Amino acid sequence: MRKLLGPELWDEFFTRPIGETIADSFESDLVRGAVMTDALIGTFASNHDGELDANKCFLYHVIGNQTGEWNIPVGGMGAVTRSMALRARELGAELKPSCEVLSVGDVDGDTEPEGAVRTVTYRQDGHTQSVSARFVLANVARPVLESLRGRPSVHTIEGAQVKVNMMLQRLPKLKTDTDPVAAFGGTFHINEGFTQLQAAFEQATRGEIPNPLPCEIYCHSLTDPTILGETLRESGAQTLTVFALQTPHSLLRETDNDVMRQKLEDAVVDSINSVLSEDIRNLLLVDAHGNPCIETKTTLDLEHALGLPGGNIFHAPLSWPFVSDESPLSTPAERWGVDSGEPGLFFCGSTARRGGAVSGIGGHNAAMAVLELDGWS
């Protein structure tokens, strides 16, 4: 990799803090900040991060599709999963939704089918069942898999984001005369100047919720109106997804998650309102029970609901998207970056090297490792 890039590029992206490279490349604090956000998605780091975690996060975000472009599937992610499920069934796969996996064990060679090495025990509709297989592909974090294997699971992994979803009657008006459609049509950066990002990091390091809270907005209903029903589309309603940065898991405790969720939601709303000419809360639609359509998810919420350690959206701190010269590559699982350390048990999600939650790379590579072991060239 070093030879491919040359010493100058290698130094700028792999040995120096990415914030320094960004500061040397751009003069505007706003532009520096907008670029720096790609290094801080779900990653708690200083602009001068000597551990280079921000560099790894930046690289994953700018190499998407080999151009850095991020696309939205027409019909939303549900359209993707429905298509995958349909094709899988056509090919003979049996899909079991809403199952809770209880354990991943070793097979009993006297009773299990020939070639099976793992037994997955799960609960569905209140009934506990088991299935044995030669290969188990795990789309979970390593601590979760360790727990499923019956081993102690201790980690220091943490995420660093707050997610807020809103359903609005219409797009809000800005303090400037900018057309809201233009403002919300792409990524809308709010209080994410380079200096503001560093100040937010320092505040959070002291155990404070950053003020103002750096956040960015995505309006998926502008990009793809088909995610809304016809009635909502005709009414002018819009969805907003807000992603707040520099909010590490360490700010939360099990005992105060509800309180902190509300404080973080208020901080997000205050940050958004700082660029609006009206209070965005007054534009929230209400549900059938009269409750405002706003949903906030903390890192603890993600840990509880999805098993993400510390609410880390990448399952763990990111690694470089390539192997070192010293990395073992003797097995298909090692070569494809999906090795768990145990035969027939592969990672197929973000835990895999070159993993990426929405890229599908981890799943593809796990499948390729299985095919290689099965003799497919």
C-alpha positions in Angstrom: 0.0 0.0 0.0 2.8 2.4 0.9 4.5 1.7 -2.5 1.3 2.2 -4.3 0.6 5.6 -2.8 4.1 7.0 -2.5 5.6 8.5 0.6 3.8 11.9 0.5 0.3 10.5 0.3 1.1 7.8 2.8 2.3 10.3 5.3 -0.8 12.6 4.8 -3.3 9.8 5.4 -1.6 7.0 7.4 1.0 8.6 9.7 -0.2 12.2 10.4 -3.5 13.0 12.2 -6.1 13.5 9.4 -7.1 16.8 11.0 -3.6 18.2 10.3 -3.8 17.1 6.7 -7.2 18.7 6.4 -6.0 22.0 8.0 -3.1 22.1 5.6 -5.3 21.5 2.6 -8.1 24.0 3.2 -8.2 27.6 4.5 -11.9 28.0 5.5 -12.8 26.8 9.0 -16.2 25.8 7.6 -14.7 23.7 4.8 -12.2 22.1 7.1 -15.1 21.2 9.5 -17.3 19.7 6.7 -14.4 17.5 5.5 -13.4 16.6 9.1 -16.9 15.2 9.8 -16.1 12.2 7.6 -13.5 11.3 10.2 -15.8 11.6 13.2 -18.9 9.6 12.3 -19.4 7.3 15.3 -15.8 8.0 16.3 -14.8 10.1 19.3 -11.6 11.8 18.4 -9.8 15.1 18.5 -8.9 17.0 15.3 -5.3 16.1 16.2 -5.9 12.4 17.0 -2.6 10.8 17.5 -4.2 7.3 17.7 -5.3 7.8 14.0 -8.8 6.4 14.7 -10.1 9.5 12.9 -7.9 8.6 9.9 -9.4 5.2 9.6 -13.0 6.6 9.8 -12.1 9.2 7.2 -10.8 6.5 4.8 -13.8 4.3 5.1 -16.1 7.3 4.2 -14.2 8.6 1.2 -13.5 5.2 -0.5 -17.2 4.3 -0.9 -17.9 3.2 -4.5 -14.2 4.1 -5.2 -15.3 7.8 -5.4 -16.6 8.6 -2.0 -20.2 8.8 -3.3 -22.9 7.5 -1.0 -26.1 6.4 -2.7 -29.7 5.9 -1.3 -31.6 2.9 -2.6 -34.9 3.8 -4.2 -37.6 2.6 -1.8 -35.3 2.7 1.2 -33.3 -0.1 2.7 -36.5 -2.1 3.1 -36.6 -2.4 -0.7 -33.1 -3.9 -0.6 -33.8 -6.4 2.1 -37.2 -7.4 0.6 -35.4 -8.1 -2.8 -32.7 -10.1 -1.1 -35.3 -12.2 0.9 -37.3 -12.9 -2.3 -34.2 -14.0 -4.2 -33.0 -16.2 -1.3 -36.3 -17.9 -1.1 -36.3 -18.5 -4.9 -33.0 -20.2 -4.5 -34.3 -22.5 -1.8 -33.3 -20.7 1.4 -35.4 -21.0 4.5 -35.6 -17.7 6.3 -36.5 -17.5 10.0 -37.3 -14.0 11.1 -37.7 -12.7 14.7 -35.5 -15.3 16.2 -33.3 -14.7 19.3 -30.0 -16.6 19.0 -29.2 -18.1 22.4 -25.9 -19.8 21.8 -23.4 -21.1 19.2 -22.0 -24.4 20.3 -19.9 -27.3 19.1 -21.7 -30.3 17.6 -21.9 -33.8 19.0 -20.3 -35.9 16.4 -22.3 -38.9 17.3 -25.7 -37.3 16.7 -25.2 -34.5 14.2 -25.2 -34.7 10.4 -21.8 -35.5 8.9 -19.7 -32.4 8.3 -21.5 -30.2 10.7 -19.2 -28.4 13.2 -21.5 -25.8 14.9 -24.9 -25.9 16.5 -27.0 -22.7 16.8 -29.6 -22.7 19.5 -32.4 -20.1 19.1 -35.8 -19.1 20.3 -38.7 -18.4 18.1 -42.3 -17.8 19.2 -41.4 -19.0 22.7 -40.0 -22.3 21.5 -36.3 -23.2 21.7 -34.8 -25.0 18.7 -31.4 -25.9 17.3 -29.9 -26.2 13.9 -26.5 -27.6 12.9 -24.3 -26.5 10.0 -20.8 -26.7 8.6 -20.6 -22.9 8.5 -22.1 -20.2 10.7 -21.8 -16.6 9.5 -22.2 -14.1 12.4 -23.3 -10.5 11.8 -22.5 -9.5 15.4 -19.7 -7.8 17.3 -16.9 -10.0 18.6 -18.0 -9.5 22.3 -21.5 -10.7 21.4 -20.1 -13.8 19.6 -17.9 -14.5 22.6 -20.9 -14.4 24.8 -22.9 -16.7 22.5 -19.9 -19.1 22.7 -20.3 -19.2 26.4 -17.2 -17.2 27.2 -16.8 -14.1 29.3 -17.4 -10.9 27.3 -15.4 -7.9 28.6 -14.7 -4.9 26.4 -14.0 -1.1 26.4 -15.7 -0.5 23.1 -17.8 2.7 22.8 -19.7 4.6 20.2 -19.9 8.4 19.9 -23.2 9.5 18.3 -26.8 10.4 18.9 -29.4 9.7 16.2 -32.7 11.7 16.0 -35.4 10.9 13.5 -38.2 13.4 12.9 -41.4 13.5 10.7 -42.2 17.1 9.8 -45.3 18.8 8.3 -42.9 20.6 6.0 -39.3 21.7 5.7 -38.4 24.5 8.2 -37.5 28.0 7.2 -33.9 29.2 7.6 -32.7 32.4 9.1 -31.1 33.2 5.7 -33.1 33.4 2.5 -31.7 30.1 1.3 -34.4 27.8 -0.2 -35.0 25.0 2.3 -35.1 22.4 -0.5 -31.6 23.4 -1.5 -30.4 23.4 2.1 -31.8 20.0 3.0 -31.2 18.4 -0.4 -27.8 17.2 0.6 -25.9 16.8 3.9 -26.8 19.8 6.0 -23.9 20.6 8.4 -24.8 22.5 11.5 -22.2 23.8 14.0 -19.6 21.6 12.4 -16.9 24.1 11.8 -13.3 22.8 12.4 -12.9 24.8 15.6 -16.4 23.8 16.8 -15.6 20.1 16.4 -12.5 20.4 18.5 -14.3 22.4 21.1 -17.1 19.8 21.2 -14.5 17.1 21.7 -12.9 18.9 24.6 -16.3 19.5 26.3 -17.3 15.9 25.9 -13.9 14.8 27.3 -14.8 16.8 30.5 -18.1 14.8 30.7 -20.3 17.6 29.2 -22.8 17.5 26.4 -21.2 19.8 23.8 -22.8 23.2 23.3 -23.5 23.8 20.5 -23.8 20.2 19.5 -22.3 19.4 16.1 -24.8 17.6 14.0 -25.8 17.0 10.4 -29.1 16.4 8.7 -30.2 14.1 5.9 -33.6 14.5 4.3 -34.1 11.1 2.7 -37.7 12.0 1.6 -36.3 14.7 -0.7 -33.8 12.3 -2.2 -36.4 9.6 -2.6 -40.0 10.6 -2.1 -41.1 7.0 -2.5 -40.3 6.3 1.1 -43.4 8.2 2.1 -47.0 7.2 1.3 -48.9 9.1 -1.3 -51.0 11.1 1.3 -47.9 12.2 3.2 -46.1 13.1 -0.1 -49.0 15.3 -1.2 -49.2 17.0 2.2 -45.6 18.2 1.9 -44.4 16.1 4.9 -40.7 15.4 5.1 -38.4 13.1 7.1 -35.3 14.3 8.8 -32.5 12.2 10.2 -30.1 14.0 12.4 -26.7 12.6 13.4 -24.9 14.3 16.2 -21.1 14.0 16.7 -18.7 14.0 19.7 -21.2 12.4 22.1 -19.2 9.4 23.5 -20.9 6.5 25.3 -19.0 7.5 28.5 -21.5 10.4 28.9 -24.3 7.8 29.7 -25.1 5.5 32.5 -27.7 2.7 32.8 -29.3 4.6 35.6 -29.7 7.9 33.7 -30.3 6.9 30.1 -33.8 8.3 29.9 -32.7 11.6 31.4 -29.7 11.8 29.1 -31.7 10.9 26.0 -33.9 13.9 26.6 -31.0 16.2 27.3 -29.3 15.0 24.1 -32.5 15.4 22.1 -32.9 19.0 23.5 -29.2 19.7 22.5 -29.9 18.5 19.0 -33.0 20.6 18.7 -31.3 23.7 20.0 -28.4 23.2 17.6 -30.8 22.9 14.6 -32.9 25.8 15.8 -29.8 28.0 15.8 -29.9 28.2 12.0 -33.7 28.3 11.7 -36.2 31.2 11.8 -38.8 28.9 13.6 -38.8 26.2 16.3 -38.6 22.8 14.5 -40.6 21.3 17.3 -43.6 23.2 16.1 -43.4 21.4 12.8 -43.4 17.9 14.1 -46.3 15.7 13.0 -48.1 13.7 15.7 -48.9 10.0 15.7 -52.2 8.3 16.3 -51.8 8.8 20.1 -51.1 12.5 19.8 -47.3 12.2 20.4 -44.8 14.2 18.4 -43.0 12.2 15.7 -39.5 12.5 17.1 -37.3 9.5 18.1 -33.9 9.7 19.7 -31.5 6.8 20.1 -28.5 7.0 22.4 -25.5 4.6 22.4 -27.1 2.7 25.3 -30.3 2.3 23.3 -28.3 0.8 20.4 -26.5 -1.5 22.8 -29.8 -2.7 24.3 -31.7 -3.1 21.0 -29.1 -4.2 18.6 -26.3 -5.7 20.7 -23.8 -3.0 19.6 -21.1 -2.9 22.2 -21.1 0.6 23.8 -23.4 1.6 20.9 -20.6 1.5 18.5 -22.1 1.5 15.0 -19.0 -0.2 13.6 -19.1 -3.0 16.2 -15.6 -2.0 17.4 -13.0 0.7 16.7 -12.2 0.7 13.0 -9.1 -1.0 11.7 -7.2 -0.1 8.5 -9.1 -1.4 5.4 -6.1 -3.5 4.4 -4.0 -6.2 6.0 -0.4 -5.7 7.2 2.5 -7.6 5.8 2.6 -9.6 9.0 -1.0 -10.7 9.0 -1.6 -14.4 8.6 -3.3 -15.3 5.3 -3.1 -19.0 5.2 -6.9 -19.8 5.3 -9.8 -18.5 3.1 -11.3 -16.8 6.2 -8.1 -14.9 6.9 -7.6 -13.9 3.3 -11.2 -12.6 3.1 -11.0 -10.8 6.4 -13.8 -12.8 8.1 -11.8 -15.0 10.5 -13.2 -15.4 14.0 -10.4 -17.7 15.2 -12.5 -20.8 15.0 -13.2 -23.2 12.1 -16.5 -22.7 10.3 -17.4 -19.6 12.3 -17.0 -16.4 10.2 -17.9 -12.7 10.8 -20.1 -11.4 8.0 -20.8 -7.8 9.2 -18.9 -4.7 10.4 -16.6 -6.8 12.6 -15.0 -8.3 9.5 -12.0 -6.5 8.2 -13.1 -4.2 5.4 -16.5 -4.7 7.0 -18.8 -1.6 6.6 -22.3 -1.8 8.0 -24.1 -0.8 4.8 -21.5 -1.8 2.2 -22.3 -5.5 2.2 -18.6 -6.2 1.9 -18.5 -8.3 5.1 -21.3 -10.6 3.9 -19.9 -10.9 0.4 -16.4 -11.8 1.8 -17.9 -14.4 4.2 -19.8 -16.0 1.4 -16.6 -16.1 -0.7 -14.7 -17.8 2.1 -17.4 -20.5 2.3 -17.3 -21.0 -1.5 -13.5 -21.3 -1.5 -13.6 -23.9 1.3 -16.3 -25.7 -0.7 -14.0 -25.9 -3.7 -15.5 -23.1 -5.9 -12.9 -21.2 -7.8 
